[in-house]
């Protein structure tokens, strides 16, 4: 019962896959025996966990002393699981510093910048809450880790609410031809500039350019996620462009989805939930194809909402 409670994924995986083995499929095996087999798999996973190290980049505002303090705390607490590859200041982030990195640990809030890898905002003193957050990421980096438990999902109503707070049809556009990058940025910024301060578009362009210089905003061969290095808007909102025929974005030839994210400089509750759904879309090629087959707002919404967790 304890194994089923603490390690449900391992237990179910053992039952599912071992029961189909030729040597076992003709036998009726009770749950006590499945749990015993699961113990062996759990032991192997723990051994793998001990040898698997995440490559981390530590980001601090400026001070070298505070950066070293955070680095030493991380190494002291997680030396068996994490290798600190580098320590950088905020404005030193670029494509080179992010190469080969599995995790960013930052003493400054990067919640309005989006990366394909996990980003954790922590205190330079690495308090208990921070330690718990890092342990969670370490656990999630290994399939069926022993700390895995079912995570309560949002209800469909909650997903729709989170979605509609940031995306709407007035921020949506489909191109029936192959547009240029500047045209897409111009069109989406025009849509997002509604109810914003004067100079919003000019400042957004400046900050998007700054963000691109700090690291890749192309999440895959088909998905681009331009966004500012520093929040510019009053409201949090996301504009979406669908390009069924594909377009060129810098050196990428087949971009079909552009998510222009405009975080608020006031508050951004829920934005990471939606941006994580964008990252999930990157790996869901079948969902991408279903959206592009009928590139209208209703179809996009119905498919995208399901990716929110």
ZAMARGU-4260 file (C-alpha; in steps of 0.2 Angstrom, whole numbers, plus 5000, padded with zeros to 4 digits):
<rodrens>
0) 5000/5000/5000 | 5014/5012/5004 | 5023/5009/4987 | 5006/5012/4978 | 5004/5028/4988
5) 5021/5035/4986 | 5026/5028/4969 | 5010/5026/4959 | 5019/5028/4942 | 5032/5015/4945
10) 5019/5003/4952 | 5008/5005/4937 | 5022/5004/4924 | 5028/4987/4932 | 5011/4980/4931
15) 5008/4986/4913 | 5024/4981/4905 | 5029/4966/4915 | 5012/4958/4913 | 5015/4957/4894
20) 5032/4948/4896 | 5031/4931/4888 | 5037/4923/4904 | 5024/4931/4915 | 5008/4934/4904
25) 5001/4917/4908 | 5001/4919/4927 | 4989/4928/4938 | 5001/4940/4949 | 4994/4948/4964
30) 4998/4966/4970 | 5010/4961/4983 | 5021/4953/4970 | 5020/4967/4958 | 5025/4979/4973
35) 5040/4968/4976 | 5046/4969/4958 | 5043/4988/4959 | 5055/4989/4973 | 5069/4983/4962
40) 5065/4996/4949 | 5064/5009/4962 | 5081/5004/4968 | 5088/5006/4950 | 5080/5023/4948
45) 5088/5029/4964 | 5104/5023/4958 | 5102/5033/4941 | 5096/5048/4951 | 5113/5048/4961
50) 5123/5048/4945 | 5112/5060/4934 | 5118/5078/4936 | 5109/5093/4929 | 5119/5107/4922
55) 5114/5123/4930 | 5117/5141/4926 | 5116/5154/4940 | 5110/5171/4937 | 5113/5186/4949
60) 5109/5205/4947 | 5127/5211/4948 | 5137/5207/4964 | 5150/5194/4963 | 5150/5190/4981
65) 5131/5187/4981 | 5133/5176/4966 | 5146/5165/4974 | 5136/5164/4990 | 5122/5157/4980
70) 5133/5145/4970 | 5141/5138/4986 | 5124/5135/4994 | 5118/5126/4978 | 5134/5115/4977
75) 5133/5112/4996 | 5115/5106/4995 | 5114/5098/4978 | 5132/5093/4973 | 5127/5075/4970
80) 5113/5081/4958 | 5118/5098/4950 | 5134/5104/4942 | 5135/5123/4942 | 5142/5127/4924
85) 5143/5145/4926 | 5138/5161/4936 | 5132/5176/4925 | 5124/5193/4927 | 5107/5197/4920
90) 5114/5206/4905 | 5127/5193/4901 | 5114/5180/4896 | 5116/5175/4878 | 5115/5160/4867
95) 5133/5154/4872 | 5130/5154/4890 | 5113/5144/4888 | 5121/5130/4878 | 5120/5114/4886
100) 5111/5121/4901 | 5097/5110/4909 | 5091/5123/4923 | 5093/5141/4927 | 5094/5146/4945
105) 5091/5165/4947 | 5092/5177/4962 | 5082/5189/4951 | 5064/5187/4944 | 5065/5181/4926
110) 5046/5176/4926 | 5043/5188/4911 | 5057/5180/4901 | 5053/5163/4893 | 5065/5149/4890
115) 5063/5130/4885 | 5072/5125/4901 | 5066/5127/4919 | 5070/5144/4928 | 5069/5145/4947
120) 5069/5161/4956 | 5077/5159/4973 | 5085/5169/4987 | 5104/5171/4987 | 5103/5162/5004
125) 5093/5147/4997 | 5079/5145/5010 | 5069/5130/5013 | 5056/5134/5000 | 5070/5136/4987
130) 5077/5119/4991 | 5060/5111/4989 | 5058/5119/4972 | 5075/5113/4966 | 5072/5095/4973
135) 5055/5095/4963 | 5065/5099/4947 | 5078/5086/4950 | 5064/5073/4953 | 5055/5078/4937
140) 5071/5076/4927 | 5070/5057/4929 | 5055/5047/4923 | 5045/5039/4936 | 5056/5046/4950
145) 5051/5040/4968 | 5044/5057/4973 | 5031/5057/4958 | 5013/5059/4964 | 4998/5063/4954
150) 4997/5082/4952 | 4979/5089/4953 | 4974/5096/4936 | 4965/5111/4932 | 4946/5109/4928
155) 4941/5113/4910 | 4932/5129/4917 | 4948/5134/4926 | 4958/5131/4910 | 4946/5142/4900
160) 4948/5156/4912 | 4967/5156/4912 | 4967/5155/4893 | 4954/5169/4891 | 4963/5181/4903
165) 4978/5182/4891 | 4972/5177/4874 | 4957/5182/4864 | 4951/5183/4846 | 4956/5201/4844
170) 4974/5196/4847 | 4973/5182/4834 | 4978/5182/4815 | 4980/5169/4802 | 4990/5172/4786
175) 4985/5164/4770 | 5002/5168/4762 | 5020/5169/4768 | 5023/5185/4778 | 5039/5193/4782
180) 5045/5193/4800 | 5043/5212/4802 | 5025/5211/4795 | 5020/5199/4808 | 5028/5209/4822
185) 5020/5225/4816 | 5003/5217/4814 | 5003/5208/4831 | 5010/5224/4840 | 4996/5234/4833
190) 4984/5222/4840 | 4992/5222/4857 | 4994/5241/4858 | 4975/5243/4862 | 4973/5252/4879
195) 4992/5253/4881 | 5002/5269/4884 | 5009/5280/4871 | 5026/5273/4864 | 5021/5255/4868
200) 5025/5248/4851 | 5042/5257/4850 | 5047/5251/4867 | 5041/5233/4864 | 5052/5233/4848
205) 5067/5238/4857 | 5064/5226/4871 | 5061/5211/4859 | 5077/5215/4850 | 5086/5215/4867
210) 5078/5198/4872 | 5084/5191/4855 | 5101/5196/4859 | 5101/5187/4876 | 5096/5170/4869
215) 5085/5161/4856 | 5067/5165/4855 | 5064/5151/4842 | 5057/5136/4853 | 5057/5124/4838
220) 5058/5123/4819 | 5039/5128/4819 | 5037/5139/4835 | 5043/5157/4838 | 5040/5166/4855
225) 5046/5184/4853 | 5044/5194/4870 | 5052/5208/4878 | 5067/5207/4890 | 5058/5219/4902
230) 5039/5220/4903 | 5032/5235/4894 | 5013/5233/4894 | 4999/5238/4907 | 4990/5221/4904
235) 4997/5203/4902 | 4992/5197/4885 | 4998/5186/4871 | 4995/5188/4852 | 4995/5173/4841
240) 4999/5172/4822 | 4996/5156/4812 | 5005/5153/4796 | 4999/5137/4788 | 5011/5139/4773
245) 5026/5143/4784 | 5037/5158/4785 | 5056/5163/4787 | 5061/5169/4804 | 5080/5173/4804
250) 5088/5157/4799 | 5072/5146/4802 | 5062/5143/4786 | 5046/5134/4792 | 5039/5144/4807
255) 5020/5141/4808 | 5016/5148/4825 | 5021/5165/4832 | 5016/5169/4850 | 5020/5187/4854
260) 5020/5188/4873 | 5018/5205/4882 | 5020/5203/4901 | 5013/5217/4912 | 5025/5228/4922
265) 5011/5227/4936 | 5008/5209/4939 | 5008/5193/4928 | 4998/5180/4937 | 4995/5165/4927
270) 5007/5169/4913 | 5019/5155/4916 | 5005/5143/4915 | 5001/5148/4897 | 5019/5149/4892
275) 5022/5131/4898 | 5007/5126/4887 | 5016/5134/4872 | 5032/5123/4877 | 5020/5108/4877
280) 5014/5113/4860 | 5032/5112/4853 | 5032/5093/4856 | 5014/5090/4851 | 5017/5089/4832
285) 5000/5081/4829 | 4991/5095/4839 | 5001/5108/4828 | 4994/5099/4812 | 4976/5098/4819
290) 4977/5117/4822 | 4985/5121/4805 | 4972/5110/4796 | 4958/5122/4802 | 4968/5139/4806
295) 4953/5148/4814 | 4952/5155/4832 | 4939/5142/4838 | 4949/5127/4833 | 4965/5135/4839
300) 4957/5138/4856 | 4949/5121/4858 | 4966/5112/4855 | 4977/5124/4865 | 4966/5124/4881
305) 4969/5106/4882 | 4988/5109/4884 | 4986/5119/4900 | 4990/5109/4915
</rodrens>
